[in-house]
Amino acid sequence: MLKDFFGKKKKYATIPSEQSKLDIPEGLMKKCSHCHKIYYRKEINKNINVCPNCDYHHPLTAWERIDSLFDAGSFEEWDKELTTTNPLQFPDYEEKIEKDRHKTGLNEGVVTGKGSIDGQMTAFSVMDSSFRMGSMGSVVGEKIARAIEKANQQSLPLIIFTASGGARMQEGVLSLMQMAKTSVAVKRFSEAGGLMISVMTHPTTGGVSASFASVGDYNFAEPRALIGFAGRRIIEQTIREKLPDDFQTAEFLLKHGQLDKVIHRHELKSLLSKLLSMHQKGGDVS
């Protein structure tokens, strides 16, 4: 039995009407996929998609990442017009690409350009896992390679944020070729004295982790990010050994010397700003 406002007992609980359900805005709440606590979406969005309860770093879209780091009005996008075709005539590939374009508002799984962080100009590439799981097809590889080349031409540092499931199966060997292309571009950039900062986010796997993502002058990662080449099951079957529970996490890679730092999202802008300042001519190293 329930009591109403005046203390009188009511025989039945009130069931919300269908209209009242429709009056609740869609997407108002969000559940943390790690601790399962429920928040107002605005609350977690203001926290840069980091769970206030368990500190889990939820994925950011490319534009959310850009907005969280770069000075307002400083952004200039590069190569937005590049779009994917279907070179291998893979069934339904073009339809899937079009669906992702509609869903994300992106032409492809990476946004490249230049912008300033605390007044310091830098080139960047930001991958978006919501577009074909950030897989590296021909256009993704081409945009990243062009961004590296433009950073070199304009004497800018480069920051790359990775989030990828690896090579794009619908493009076969053309996708695998992007590993070599981007790695060569990074090598030329490095030989010319360019600064590259790699920030690996969840997940960074396959051909992306095995190419440009791992060859920065600084290699950082967000907490608990999955980073690796082949999957756990494949590796265990190959070496016939049980892998540690934290295998292929950012923390495991840091412990074994494959990362320079695991950096919290709230501290990332400050760290990047400091590094950009240090590497400028006559920069502050304090």
PyMOL commands that set and color helices and strands:
alter all, ss='L'
color gray80, all
select helices_A, chain A and resi 18-22+41-46+62-69+93-104+132-134+138-153+169-191+206-209+212-214+232-239+250-255+265-278
alter helices_A, ss='H'
color red, helices_A
select strands_A, chain A and resi 2-3+9-10+29-31+38-40+76-78+110-117+120-127+158-164+196-205+218-221+227-228+261-262
alter strands_A, ss='S'
color yellow, strands_A
deselect
rebuild
show_as cartoon
